[in-house]
Amino acid sequence: MDPVELATSCAMPPVLSRSAVAEQPRCLRSAHLKTDTFNVTAVAPYQAMPVAGPVITHHKSTALPVVEPHPELTEEEREARVAEMIGNYMKKLAERTHHHMGYPYNLDFDYGLLEGLTKYSINNLGDPFIESNYGVHSREFEVGVLNWFARLWEIDEEEYWGYITTCGTEGNLHGILVGRENFPDGIMYASAESHYSVFKAARMYRMQAEKISTLESGEINYDELKAALIANSGKPAVLNLNIGTTVKGAVDDLDRVLEVLKEAGYSEDRFFIHCDGALFGMMMPFLSRDAPMVTFRKPIGSVSVSGHKFVGAPVPCGVVITRFKHVMALSSDVEYLNSRDATIMGSRNGHAPIYLWYTLTRKGYEGMRRDVERCMRNAHVLKQMLESAGIKTMLNELSNTVVFERPKEEAFVRKWQLACEGDIAHVVVMPNITVEKLEEFVADYVQSRARVSIAAAKRVACEAKAAEEELEA
Ligand SMILES: Cc1ncc(COP(=O)(O)O)c(C=O)c1O
């Protein structure tokens, strides 16, 4: 899977080191320019500058004070103040929702019919398939959703086990735990571009982990994986495969990895594969083109996705499906629940399954397919728009994540809530991102680049003037 890329060239303004900033003529010191030092090495065509470690801006959160009862405030005044605070917050949410591009969240949903559910404390604590004594639960929805996913990933209802998680991270923590419990001395293998939760899982479970480098597309380096497997051939393997990496949306080729395992001498009883499909695991089954399908007909151990990503939900959630025979290694009865414990969490969000059930029921497989096709189409539209504006991009063939040069204006990054890593940023084209929204974004980006270029030109002029003054003095 080679990245689809265009080598549109564009001159980037020079980058200044921190010490150089202090030496600049004063007229330039306030210019809004990035000021980190970069070594110049070979870069991929879509990259503006080599990655030089994290560029993290820690913006401190603000605090909304809790409104304590006050003798000078009547109850009505207090209620009015609270209503005003909530009203302002709702306005902020609407604005932030409008200007959102960077994270893979589908913000287009309408759960109006379910509003009444906030009156209930719905909790699915314990095993989804075994009712607890706590009756205010939504297991009927949860199991319905799990069956839908079991069908999507082709595993019989009697053969799978799973649950609705808090998020994609919990799905990864669970998948890797199931792998570890089945292979207590297993070594975890994952690519360097895996989500951070994958190596966090290895740390939490004190597992030996092998971080495998990636190809330019972001896929795992299959040759390096094979070499590592051969080097550790005495121990079983617990593999995390990315069905869409976080930053570049790269899909590790499951079929190729199965081939690598075979060539390295690992039989099916000596490996466990967890597929992290946070976003794209939900999209890939609906693609009309040929894709390396993720299915339990192949020897995989588990798959997880985030529910708030492609499906869209007002609360973070996710789904993990594994094989029943594998989960037995970590499940035990809990008397006070009158259920079984095989999940990571104790109490579990009972609203989330209802949201997922509602959207899946309303859209069905066909509606999901339409959403996937539109996102893939619009990702190509965005790529073309950026390139026609002279901005270098990359888009993996199996992805709706459009990667481009990291914008230099921090205010622009924050306005559009872009996720950045090193010198690249991305837009994940989700169902709520229309062509009109893309137009607004690209026009804004072009203006931002113009501001940066003007500031750079001014700097050159200013330096020339300063040099002239020095000569004349
Ligand atoms: C590949 C991948 N895995 C896991 C996660 C974690 O998902 P969540 O944010 O739902 O915990 C993400 C989040 O973006 C991701 O991109």
The ligand as a MOL file (V3000), in Angstrom:
LIG
                    3D

  0  0  0     0  0            999 V3000
M  V30 BEGIN CTAB
M  V30 COUNTS 16 16 0 0 0
M  V30 BEGIN ATOM
M  V30 1 C -5.3690 3.5760 16.3960 0
M  V30 2 C -6.0190 4.0110 17.6740 0
M  V30 3 N -6.1740 3.1320 18.6560 0
M  V30 4 C -6.7310 3.4610 19.8110 0
M  V30 5 C -7.2000 4.7370 20.0390 0
M  V30 6 C -7.7890 5.0860 21.3630 0
M  V30 7 O -9.1610 5.2900 21.2310 0
M  V30 8 P -9.9660 6.0590 22.3630 0
M  V30 9 O -9.6340 7.5030 22.2220 0
M  V30 10 O -11.3860 5.7430 22.0350 0
M  V30 11 O -9.5300 5.5230 23.6660 0
M  V30 12 C -7.0620 5.6960 19.0310 0
M  V30 13 C -7.5370 7.0570 19.2430 0
M  V30 14 O -7.5170 7.9030 18.3920 0
M  V30 15 C -6.4570 5.3250 17.8180 0
M  V30 16 O -6.2920 6.1960 16.8280 0
M  V30 END ATOM
M  V30 BEGIN BOND
M  V30 1 1 1 2
M  V30 2 1 2 3
M  V30 3 2 2 15
M  V30 4 2 3 4
M  V30 5 1 4 5
M  V30 6 1 5 6
M  V30 7 2 5 12
M  V30 8 1 6 7
M  V30 9 1 7 8
M  V30 10 2 8 9
M  V30 11 1 8 10
M  V30 12 1 8 11
M  V30 13 1 12 13
M  V30 14 1 12 15
M  V30 15 2 13 14
M  V30 16 1 15 16
M  V30 END BOND
M  V30 END CTAB
M  END
